[in-house]
Amino acid sequence: MTVRVAVAAVTFNRHKELSVLLDAINAQSAAVDTICLVDSGTDPAREVAARHTNVDYVRSEANLGGAGGFALAALKAVASGAKWVWMMDDDAEPADPECLATLLREAEARDLEAVVPLVVAPGHPDRLSFFFRLDGKVTHDRAELERVGFLPNDGHFFNGALIRSDVFFKVGLPDMRLFIRGDEVDFTIRLRKAGIRFGTVTTTAITHPHAFSETKHVFGARWHVIVPDSAFKRYYYYRNRGYLIRRYFRVKSLVADVGGYLGYFAQRRDLKGLLAWASSFSKGLRAKGFAPLEDQKF
C-alpha cells in the first residue's frame, strides 16, 4: 500500500530556488501526494507554484516568518490526510531522487516517528551546513557523522525532516511567536519531552545554505557562540535563546550563553554588540518583545 506523504514548505521571495525545490520533490522515486506551500513573500510565487498540479498554494499577506509559515503549512499537510509530513524551506533541495524513499524506509526499519536527513552545503557535499556535537566537539564533517551511522534523539529541524502526522497532535505546531531562529530548537525539545522516537540518518541528505561564518569559537573547540550575520537575525536569535532558556529552565544553556557572549564581545572589545545581545537576550528571559514584524525594532 502506498504511504501518503504531504510536503509542508515555506517560501519568501526565492522564485528560482523554489522552482528547483518543487522540481526535485516531484522527481522523487517515492511519490508525494500534495505540496502545501505557504508564501509570505512580497513578490508572490503563484506562477512558480502553478507549474505543478499537486501544489496547494497558500498566500499569506502577513510575513509569518519561518515558524508561522511552517505551522500553517504543517497544519494544511496534516489536514490533507497524509500519514507523513515532509518539511522543506524554499532554499533546500533533496540531494538525490531516493531521499524520501530512504527516509521512509529508515523510519519503518527503526520504528521512528520522525526522521531527519543530513543537511549539507550546496557545492560542498562533504560539509554539513549546521554543526553536530560529537564527543563534546563541534564538527561540520559529513564523514564523521557517517561513521556514527544513526544519531538517536538528535537532528536539525525543519529542513528535510519527515514527521508522522500524529506527532503534531502530541507536541503541537511550530511556535509562530519565535518567527525565525529558535523555532526548530523549541520543536526538538518538545519532541524529546514527549518521548517521540526520532533521529538523524546519515545515508541520505538535503542541501541547504550553510552557516559556517556564524559559529564563533571563544575558548577553544569546546565552547562557541552563534552570531548571525545581520541585526535582524541576531535580534531574533538572541531573544529566542533567552526565551527558550526561560521556558524550559535550561540552566546549562544560560551559563554557556552568558559566559560565551561576554567572552566573545570582550575579546573583540565590541561594547555595541554586547549591549545589543544583552537587550535582546534579556527580552527573551523576561518573555517580552513578541509582536508582529512591523512592530519590531532592531
VEXFIZA-715500 format. One record per residue (C-alpha): residue number from 0; x, y, z. Coordinates in steps of 0.2 Angstrom, whole numbers, padded with zeros to 4 digits. Last residue first. Layout:
<r k="NUM" px="X" py="Y" pz="Z"/>
...
# end
This chain:
<r k="297" px="0081" py="0230" pz="0078"/>
<r k="296" px="0064" py="0237" pz="0082"/>
<r k="295" px="0048" py="0226" pz="0080"/>
<r k="294" px="0031" py="0232" pz="0076"/>
<r k="293" px="0031" py="0228" pz="0058"/>
<r k="292" px="0036" py="0210" pz="0062"/>
<r k="291" px="0021" py="0206" pz="0073"/>
<r k="290" px="0025" py="0206" pz="0091"/>
<r k="289" px="0034" py="0197" pz="0105"/>
<r k="288" px="0047" py="0208" pz="0114"/>
<r k="287" px="0045" py="0201" pz="0131"/>
<r k="286" px="0046" py="0183" pz="0139"/>
<r k="285" px="0058" py="0190" pz="0153"/>
<r k="284" px="0072" py="0179" pz="0148"/>
<r k="283" px="0068" py="0183" pz="0130"/>
<r k="282" px="0069" py="0202" pz="0132"/>
<r k="281" px="0085" py="0199" pz="0142"/>
<r k="280" px="0093" py="0191" pz="0127"/>
<r k="279" px="0088" py="0205" pz="0115"/>
<r k="278" px="0095" py="0219" pz="0126"/>
<r k="277" px="0110" py="0209" pz="0132"/>
<r k="276" px="0115" py="0205" pz="0114"/>
<r k="275" px="0113" py="0223" pz="0108"/>
<r k="274" px="0123" py="0229" pz="0123"/>
<r k="273" px="0137" py="0216" pz="0119"/>
<r k="272" px="0137" py="0221" pz="0101"/>
<r k="271" px="0139" py="0239" pz="0105"/>
<r k="270" px="0153" py="0236" pz="0118"/>
<r k="269" px="0163" py="0226" pz="0105"/>
<r k="268" px="0180" py="0225" pz="0113"/>
<r k="267" px="0183" py="0209" pz="0101"/>
<r k="266" px="0189" py="0198" pz="0116"/>
<r k="265" px="0175" py="0206" pz="0127"/>
<r k="264" px="0162" py="0203" pz="0114"/>
<r k="263" px="0166" py="0184" pz="0113"/>
<r k="262" px="0169" py="0182" pz="0132"/>
<r k="261" px="0153" py="0190" pz="0137"/>
<r k="260" px="0144" py="0180" pz="0123"/>
<r k="259" px="0151" py="0163" pz="0129"/>
<r k="258" px="0149" py="0166" pz="0148"/>
<r k="257" px="0131" py="0172" pz="0147"/>
<r k="256" px="0127" py="0159" pz="0133"/>
<r k="255" px="0135" py="0144" pz="0141"/>
<r k="254" px="0128" py="0148" pz="0159"/>
<r k="253" px="0111" py="0150" pz="0152"/>
<r k="252" px="0112" py="0135" pz="0141"/>
<r k="251" px="0117" py="0125" pz="0156"/>
<r k="250" px="0102" py="0131" pz="0166"/>
<r k="249" px="0089" py="0127" pz="0153"/>
<r k="248" px="0073" py="0131" pz="0163"/>
<r k="247" px="0062" py="0125" pz="0148"/>
<r k="246" px="0053" py="0142" pz="0145"/>
<r k="245" px="0066" py="0153" pz="0152"/>
<r k="244" px="0081" py="0146" pz="0142"/>
<r k="243" px="0069" py="0145" pz="0127"/>
<r k="242" px="0065" py="0164" pz="0129"/>
<r k="241" px="0083" py="0169" pz="0131"/>
<r k="240" px="0088" py="0159" pz="0115"/>
<r k="239" px="0073" py="0167" pz="0106"/>
<r k="238" px="0079" py="0184" pz="0110"/>
<r k="237" px="0097" py="0181" pz="0105"/>
<r k="236" px="0091" py="0173" pz="0088"/>
<r k="235" px="0078" py="0185" pz="0084"/>
<r k="234" px="0089" py="0200" pz="0087"/>
<r k="233" px="0104" py="0192" pz="0078"/>
<r k="232" px="0093" py="0188" pz="0063"/>
<r k="231" px="0088" py="0206" pz="0060"/>
<r k="230" px="0105" py="0214" pz="0065"/>
<r k="229" px="0113" py="0203" pz="0051"/>
<r k="228" px="0126" py="0190" pz="0050"/>
<r k="227" px="0121" py="0179" pz="0064"/>
<r k="226" px="0132" py="0177" pz="0079"/>
<r k="225" px="0132" py="0159" pz="0086"/>
<r k="224" px="0143" py="0155" pz="0101"/>
<r k="223" px="0157" py="0143" pz="0105"/>
<r k="222" px="0165" py="0132" pz="0118"/>
<r k="221" px="0173" py="0115" pz="0115"/>
<r k="220" px="0184" py="0120" pz="0101"/>
<r k="219" px="0194" py="0133" pz="0111"/>
<r k="218" px="0188" py="0147" pz="0122"/>
<r k="217" px="0178" py="0158" pz="0111"/>
<r k="216" px="0174" py="0149" pz="0095"/>
<r k="215" px="0162" py="0159" pz="0083"/>
<r k="214" px="0150" py="0149" pz="0073"/>
<r k="213" px="0140" py="0162" pz="0061"/>
<r k="212" px="0153" py="0160" pz="0047"/>
<r k="211" px="0149" py="0142" pz="0044"/>
<r k="210" px="0130" py="0145" pz="0042"/>
<r k="209" px="0127" py="0134" pz="0026"/>
<r k="208" px="0114" py="0136" pz="0013"/>
<r k="207" px="0104" py="0120" pz="0011"/>
<r k="206" px="0106" py="0103" pz="0003"/>
<r k="205" px="0097" py="0088" pz="0008"/>
<r k="204" px="0105" py="0071" pz="0013"/>
<r k="203" px="0104" py="0052" pz="0014"/>
<r k="202" px="0113" py="0038" pz="0022"/>
<r k="201" px="0117" py="0048" pz="0038"/>
<r k="200" px="0100" py="0045" pz="0047"/>
<r k="199" px="0096" py="0058" pz="0060"/>
<r k="198" px="0084" py="0054" pz="0075"/>
<r k="197" px="0067" py="0052" pz="0081"/>
<r k="196" px="0056" py="0042" pz="0093"/>
<r k="195" px="0044" py="0055" pz="0102"/>
<r k="194" px="0046" py="0054" pz="0121"/>
<r k="193" px="0035" py="0069" pz="0123"/>
<r k="192" px="0049" py="0079" pz="0132"/>
<r k="191" px="0061" py="0074" pz="0117"/>
<r k="190" px="0049" py="0080" pz="0104"/>
<r k="189" px="0045" py="0096" pz="0114"/>
<r k="188" px="0064" py="0100" pz="0114"/>
<r k="187" px="0065" py="0097" pz="0095"/>
<r k="186" px="0051" py="0109" pz="0092"/>
<r k="185" px="0059" py="0123" pz="0103"/>
<r k="184" px="0075" py="0121" pz="0094"/>
<r k="183" px="0067" py="0122" pz="0077"/>
<r k="182" px="0058" py="0138" pz="0082"/>
<r k="181" px="0074" py="0145" pz="0088"/>
<r k="180" px="0079" py="0156" pz="0073"/>
<r k="179" px="0064" py="0164" pz="0064"/>
<r k="178" px="0046" py="0170" pz="0070"/>
<r k="177" px="0048" py="0163" pz="0088"/>
<r k="176" px="0030" py="0168" pz="0091"/>
<r k="175" px="0025" py="0156" pz="0077"/>
<r k="174" px="0028" py="0141" pz="0088"/>
<r k="173" px="0030" py="0126" pz="0077"/>
<r k="172" px="0014" py="0115" pz="0079"/>
<r k="171" px="0009" py="0104" pz="0093"/>
<r k="170" px="0018" py="0091" pz="0103"/>
<r k="169" px="0006" py="0076" pz="0103"/>
<r k="168" px="-0006" py="0081" pz="0089"/>
<r k="167" px="0009" py="0086" pz="0078"/>
<r k="166" px="0016" py="0069" pz="0081"/>
<r k="165" px="0000" py="0061" pz="0073"/>
<r k="164" px="0006" py="0067" pz="0056"/>
<r k="163" px="0022" py="0057" pz="0056"/>
<r k="162" px="0037" py="0069" pz="0053"/>
<r k="161" px="0050" py="0068" pz="0039"/>
<r k="160" px="0063" py="0082" pz="0042"/>
<r k="159" px="0070" py="0089" pz="0026"/>
<r k="158" px="0074" py="0106" pz="0033"/>
<r k="157" px="0064" py="0108" pz="0050"/>
<r k="156" px="0073" py="0103" pz="0060"/>
<r k="155" px="0091" py="0098" pz="0063"/>
<r k="154" px="0093" py="0082" pz="0072"/>
<r k="153" px="0096" py="0072" pz="0088"/>
<r k="152" px="0086" py="0060" pz="0098"/>
<r k="151" px="0095" py="0045" pz="0090"/>
<r k="150" px="0110" py="0048" pz="0079"/>
<r k="149" px="0112" py="0034" pz="0066"/>
<r k="148" px="0128" py="0029" pz="0057"/>
<r k="147" px="0142" py="0035" pz="0068"/>
<r k="146" px="0154" py="0034" pz="0054"/>
<r k="145" px="0143" py="0044" pz="0043"/>
<r k="144" px="0143" py="0058" pz="0055"/>
<r k="143" px="0162" py="0059" pz="0055"/>
<r k="142" px="0161" py="0059" pz="0036"/>
<r k="141" px="0150" py="0074" pz="0035"/>
<r k="140" px="0162" py="0085" pz="0043"/>
<r k="139" px="0154" py="0101" pz="0051"/>
<r k="138" px="0160" py="0096" pz="0068"/>
<r k="137" px="0159" py="0104" pz="0086"/>
<r k="136" px="0167" py="0095" pz="0100"/>
<r k="135" px="0160" py="0087" pz="0116"/>
<r k="134" px="0162" py="0069" pz="0110"/>
<r k="133" px="0152" py="0073" pz="0094"/>
<r k="132" px="0142" py="0090" pz="0093"/>
<r k="131" px="0134" py="0092" pz="0076"/>
<r k="130" px="0136" py="0108" pz="0065"/>
<r k="129" px="0124" py="0115" pz="0053"/>
<r k="128" px="0128" py="0116" pz="0034"/>
<r k="127" px="0137" py="0099" pz="0035"/>
<r k="126" px="0152" py="0098" pz="0023"/>
<r k="125" px="0157" py="0083" pz="0012"/>
<r k="124" px="0143" py="0088" pz="-0001"/>
<r k="123" px="0151" py="0105" pz="-0004"/>
<r k="122" px="0143" py="0113" pz="-0019"/>
<r k="121" px="0127" py="0117" pz="-0009"/>
<r k="120" px="0131" py="0114" pz="0010"/>
<r k="119" px="0125" py="0098" pz="0018"/>
<r k="118" px="0110" py="0094" pz="0029"/>
<r k="117" px="0110" py="0076" pz="0035"/>
<r k="116" px="0092" py="0068" pz="0034"/>
<r k="115" px="0080" py="0069" pz="0048"/>
<r k="114" px="0067" py="0055" pz="0054"/>
<r k="113" px="0051" py="0057" pz="0064"/>
<r k="112" px="0040" py="0044" pz="0072"/>
<r k="111" px="0053" py="0031" pz="0071"/>
<r k="110" px="0051" py="0012" pz="0071"/>
<r k="109" px="0069" py="0009" pz="0066"/>
<r k="108" px="0065" py="0000" pz="0050"/>
<r k="107" px="0049" py="0010" pz="0046"/>
<r k="106" px="0058" py="0027" pz="0048"/>
<r k="105" px="0073" py="0021" pz="0039"/>
<r k="104" px="0062" py="0015" pz="0024"/>
<r k="103" px="0053" py="0032" pz="0024"/>
<r k="102" px="0069" py="0042" pz="0025"/>
<r k="101" px="0077" py="0032" pz="0011"/>
<r k="100" px="0061" py="0034" pz="0000"/>
<r k="99" px="0062" py="0052" pz="0003"/>
<r k="98" px="0080" py="0054" pz="-0002"/>
<r k="97" px="0080" py="0042" pz="-0017"/>
<r k="96" px="0079" py="0056" pz="-0030"/>
<r k="95" px="0095" py="0064" pz="-0024"/>
<r k="94" px="0102" py="0078" pz="-0013"/>
<r k="93" px="0084" py="0084" pz="-0009"/>
<r k="92" px="0084" py="0103" pz="-0011"/>
<r k="91" px="0083" py="0117" pz="0002"/>
<r k="90" px="0081" py="0136" pz="-0002"/>
<r k="89" px="0062" py="0136" pz="-0001"/>
<r k="88" px="0062" py="0128" pz="0016"/>
<r k="87" px="0055" py="0110" pz="0017"/>
<r k="86" px="0046" py="0099" pz="0030"/>
<r k="85" px="0040" py="0082" pz="0024"/>
<r k="84" px="0023" py="0077" pz="0033"/>
<r k="83" px="0019" py="0059" pz="0034"/>
<r k="82" px="0002" py="0050" pz="0036"/>
<r k="81" px="-0007" py="0062" pz="0024"/>
<r k="80" px="-0025" py="0066" pz="0027"/>
<r k="79" px="-0024" py="0083" pz="0019"/>
<r k="78" px="-0027" py="0091" pz="0036"/>
<r k="77" px="-0010" py="0086" pz="0041"/>
<r k="76" px="-0002" py="0095" pz="0027"/>
<r k="75" px="-0013" py="0110" pz="0030"/>
<r k="74" px="-0007" py="0111" pz="0048"/>
<r k="73" px="0011" py="0108" pz="0043"/>
<r k="72" px="0010" py="0123" pz="0030"/>
<r k="71" px="0002" py="0134" pz="0043"/>
<r k="70" px="0015" py="0130" pz="0057"/>
<r k="69" px="0029" py="0130" pz="0044"/>
<r k="68" px="0024" py="0148" pz="0039"/>
<r k="67" px="0022" py="0154" pz="0057"/>
<r k="66" px="0040" py="0147" pz="0062"/>
<r k="65" px="0048" py="0153" pz="0046"/>
<r k="64" px="0042" py="0170" pz="0047"/>
<r k="63" px="0023" py="0174" pz="0046"/>
<r k="62" px="0025" py="0189" pz="0035"/>
<r k="61" px="0007" py="0194" pz="0033"/>
<r k="60" px="-0001" py="0194" pz="0016"/>
<r k="59" px="-0001" py="0175" pz="0017"/>
<r k="58" px="-0004" py="0166" pz="0000"/>
<r k="57" px="-0007" py="0147" pz="0002"/>
<r k="56" px="-0003" py="0136" pz="-0013"/>
<r k="55" px="-0008" py="0118" pz="-0013"/>
<r k="54" px="0004" py="0111" pz="-0026"/>
<r k="53" px="0000" py="0094" pz="-0034"/>
<r k="52" px="-0003" py="0101" pz="-0051"/>
<r k="51" px="0015" py="0108" pz="-0053"/>
<r k="50" px="0018" py="0123" pz="-0064"/>
<r k="49" px="0006" py="0133" pz="-0054"/>
<r k="48" px="0018" py="0135" pz="-0039"/>
<r k="47" px="0030" py="0145" pz="-0050"/>
<r k="46" px="0016" py="0156" pz="-0056"/>
<r k="45" px="0009" py="0159" pz="-0039"/>
<r k="44" px="0026" py="0165" pz="-0031"/>
<r k="43" px="0020" py="0181" pz="-0024"/>
<r k="42" px="0033" py="0195" pz="-0023"/>
<r k="41" px="0032" py="0202" pz="-0006"/>
<r k="40" px="0035" py="0185" pz="0001"/>
<r k="39" px="0024" py="0176" pz="0014"/>
<r k="38" px="0021" py="0160" pz="0003"/>
<r k="37" px="0014" py="0145" pz="0011"/>
<r k="36" px="0016" py="0129" pz="0001"/>
<r k="35" px="0007" py="0113" pz="0005"/>
<r k="34" px="0014" py="0100" pz="-0008"/>
<r k="33" px="0002" py="0086" pz="-0011"/>
<r k="32" px="0003" py="0067" pz="-0013"/>
<r k="31" px="0022" py="0065" pz="-0014"/>
<r k="30" px="0028" py="0050" pz="-0024"/>
<r k="29" px="0043" py="0040" pz="-0018"/>
<r k="28" px="0056" py="0040" pz="-0033"/>
<r k="27" px="0057" py="0058" pz="-0030"/>
<r k="26" px="0056" py="0069" pz="-0046"/>
<r k="25" px="0041" py="0079" pz="-0039"/>
<r k="24" px="0052" py="0085" pz="-0024"/>
<r k="23" px="0066" py="0090" pz="-0035"/>
<r k="22" px="0055" py="0100" pz="-0047"/>
<r k="21" px="0047" py="0109" pz="-0032"/>
<r k="20" px="0064" py="0113" pz="-0025"/>
<r k="19" px="0072" py="0120" pz="-0041"/>
<r k="18" px="0057" py="0131" pz="-0043"/>
<r k="17" px="0058" py="0137" pz="-0025"/>
<r k="16" px="0076" py="0141" pz="-0028"/>
<r k="15" px="0072" py="0152" pz="-0043"/>
<r k="14" px="0057" py="0160" pz="-0035"/>
<r k="13" px="0065" py="0165" pz="-0019"/>
<r k="12" px="0054" py="0179" pz="-0012"/>
<r k="11" px="0049" py="0171" pz="0004"/>
<r k="10" px="0044" py="0152" pz="0003"/>
<r k="9" px="0038" py="0139" pz="0015"/>
<r k="8" px="0035" py="0121" pz="0013"/>
<r k="7" px="0025" py="0107" pz="0021"/>
<r k="6" px="0026" py="0092" pz="0010"/>
<r k="5" px="0012" py="0078" pz="0010"/>
<r k="4" px="0016" py="0060" pz="0010"/>
<r k="3" px="0003" py="0046" pz="0008"/>
<r k="2" px="0010" py="0028" pz="0010"/>
<r k="1" px="0006" py="0017" pz="-0005"/>
<r k="0" px="0000" py="0000" pz="0000"/>
# end
